[in-house]
Amino acid sequence: MAWHLVAWRQSLDAPTLAELNVVPDDVLTRSGDKRFLVPPDYRFVQFAFATGPSLTDARIRTPSLGVRRMDLHIVPRRRGGESLTPSAMEIMRPPRPIMLTPTEEISALASEDATGASVMNVLVALGSETLPPAPPGDVRIVRFLGSTTLTPGVWTTVPVTPEFSLEPGSYTLVGFLPISASCIAARVLFVGGTYRPGYPGLAGTEAVAVGFDSANLSPFFGVALGSFTHITIPQFQFLAAAADTVQVVYAYVVKTG
């Protein structure tokens, strides 16, 4: 799999940088409420994004970054809402993946300037240094539908059904677009898989959300995220700001067998 999408989220009155609480993750090891341990095999930051209605700063901090006398600044970042702007998609993509040290603690910090507390989100894609390329073949677009009531602020697992039955065989997922009314991000769960690659979410109705600017996401498409068959369709975990009840995923797949 290409990467694992990990999240921090908290409502804070924080005019100066403060560590955010982790969003519970059933894959990575936590060291307390605010830090994860960097997995040895997925120790490179591929991309990151940060959102919040009154967000003023967002950073990633680890001991190895500290030795280099730096935080990882998340720039650009989204100020004005919890979901990214469909027309701008404020995603921080470093020129090269940023190397971290295996098993070190990683935390997210953010600040805001609201009168009182506001919600801040930080998401980071931890992966291998080189992303696995998509297999050759035609790319098909499969529309998956879900109807789970999401729990705000946590990863909620959503079983999905394809709009049309899949042709029997094996498939590789090479990208996907998750949509729900207040979607912040989503990640995919393959049967028998461990890490959970994901993307920023598209918030709003499906008719509005599909009008997004794909330029910032395109570098992370055409990557082998994982494989499945027509009878082992993956599930998706949504992170949203509200109890959304309708989910749509446009999945880009290559039939491999």
N, C-alpha and C positions, 0 to 999 in steps of 0.2 A: 504494500500500500504506500501511497505517496507521502502522506503526512497525517498528523493527528491534530485536530482543532481543539484548543483548550481555552477556557473562558474564566474571567473574573467579572463580578458584578456586585455593586453595592450602592445604596443610597446614603450619601454622606454630606455633611456640611464641611467642606474641605477647601478653604481658600489657599492652602499650601498642599503640596504633594502628600498623599496618604496612601498606604497599602490597601488594596481592595480585597474583599473576601473572594475565595475561589468559588466557582460554580462546581458543585460536587461532580466528580468524574470517576466512573467505575473502571477506568483503565490505568490512569497515572496514580502514583503514590503521592499522598498529601503529607506535608510536614506542618500540621496545624491548619488553621482556617484560612490562611492567606498565601500559602506557598505550595508548589508542586516540586517534585524531584524530576530533573531532566532525564528522560529515558536514554540509555547509552546508545541505542541504535537510531534514535530520532532526536539528534542534538543540534540541528541546524534550524534557524528561524527562516522560513520561506517567505512568509508575509504576516502582516498584523494589521488590525484596525481597532479604532477606539471611537466610542460614541457617547453622547450625553447632551441633554438639553442645554446645559450651561458649562460644558467641558472647556477648560482652559489649557490643560496640559495632560499628557499621558505618556508613560514610559514603562519599559521592561527593565528589571534589575536582577542581576545575578552576581555572585562573587567573582567569576571570571571577567565579567564586564567591568567590575570595580577595579580589578588589577589593571585593566586597560584605561582606567580613569574615565569611564563613560557609563551613561545609561543608554539604552536603546530608545531613542525618541521616536514616538509614533507620529510621523508627519508624512502625508496629511492626516487629519483626523476630522471626525464629524461633530460639529457643534450645532445644536438646534433640534436634536431628536435622538432616539435610541436606535433607529435604523439608518443605514447609509442612504445618501441621496441618490435616487435612481439615475439622475442625469449626470452625476459626477463620481459616484462610487469611490469614496475617500479611503483608499487602501495603501498602506505603506509596504512597498516592495523594495528591499535593498538591492543594489546592483549585483551583489553575490549573496548567497545564503550566509547568515551570520552564525559562526560556530560558537557553541556553548560547551561546557565541560560536563561529561556524564555524571549523573547523580547529584549535581549541585542543585541548590534551591533556586527556583525562579519565581519572582513576584511581579505584580503589576501595580503601578502607582498612578494616581490621577488627582486632578484638582478641578475646582469649579468656582464660579463666582455668583451663584444664585443667592437670594435672600432666604436663608434656610437650606435644607438639604435638597440634593437632586441626585438622580440615578446616573451612574457612570458604568460603562462596559468596556472591557478590553479583551480582545481575542487574538490568539497567536497560533499560527500553523507551525508545529514542530515536525521536521521531517528529516529524511536523509539528504546528503549534500546534493546528489543528483536525482532528479525525479524520473521515474520509469516511463519510457515513452509508450504511447498508445500503440496497440497492434495494428498492422495494416488491414485495410478493408473499409467498406462504406460505413459512415456514421449514421445511425438511425436515431431519431428523436422519439422517446417514449414518454407519454404524459401519464404520470402516476397521480392517484387521488387518495387523500386521507381525510378522515372525519373524527379525529381525536380532539378532545378538549385539552388544550395545552395548559400546563401549570406555569404561570409567569415566573421568569427568572431562573428556571432550571431546565436541563435537557429533558425533554419529554419524548419518549419513543412513540413513533407513529407508524403503524402498519399501513402499507399502501397497496392499492390495486391498480394494475395497468388499465388505461382506458379501453384498450383492445388486447385480447389475449396474445401473449408472445409466442412466436414460432418456436417449437421445441428446439432446444440446443443450449449452447454456452455463450455467455456474453461478458465483455469487459466494459465497465463503466469508465468513461473518459471525461466526464464533467456533468454537472447538474445545476439547475436553477431552482431554489426553494422559494415558495411563495406562501405567505399567510398574512392576515390583516396587520399584525404588529411584529412580523418576523425580524429578528436580529441576525440569526445565522441558523444553519442546519448542517448536520453531518450524517454520514451514511454508516449503517451497521450491516456488514456482510455476515452471512451464516458461517460460523467457524472462524471469523476474523477477530483481530485484536484492536488495532488502531482504527480511528474513525476520521477519515478525511472529510473536510467540509468547506463551505463557502459562506460569505455574507448572504443574508437573506434579502428578498425583495418584499417590501411591506406594502400592503394595500390590497385592493381587489385584483384578481388576475388580469382583468382588462387593462388596468392602469400599470401594474407591476411589469408586464412584459414589454413596456416601452422604455426600459432602462438602457443606459449606455454600457455596452459590453466591453469597451476598450480596456478597462482596468482588470477585468476578469479573464480576458482572453489568454494571458500568459500562463494561466493555471488550468486551461482546458487542453484537451489533447494529451492528457497524462493518464496512465493506467492507474486508476484509483483502487481497483479490485475487480474480482470476477464473481459471476453467479450464473445460475441456470434458470430456465423458465419455471422450475418448480421450487427454487430457493431464492425467490425475489428478496432483495435486501429491505430492511426497514430504515427509516430516517429519524434522527433525533432533532427536534426543533427547539431553539431557544428564542422565546418571544417575550414581549413586554406585557401581554394580556392573555386572557383565556380564549385564544382563537379556536374556532371549531371547524374550520375548513382549511385544508392544506393541499397544495399542488406542487408537484416536482416535475420539471422538464428534465429528463435524463438523456444524456448523449451516450449511446452504446455502440459497440462494434460486435457483431456476431462472429464468434471464433470457432464454433463447432456445431 
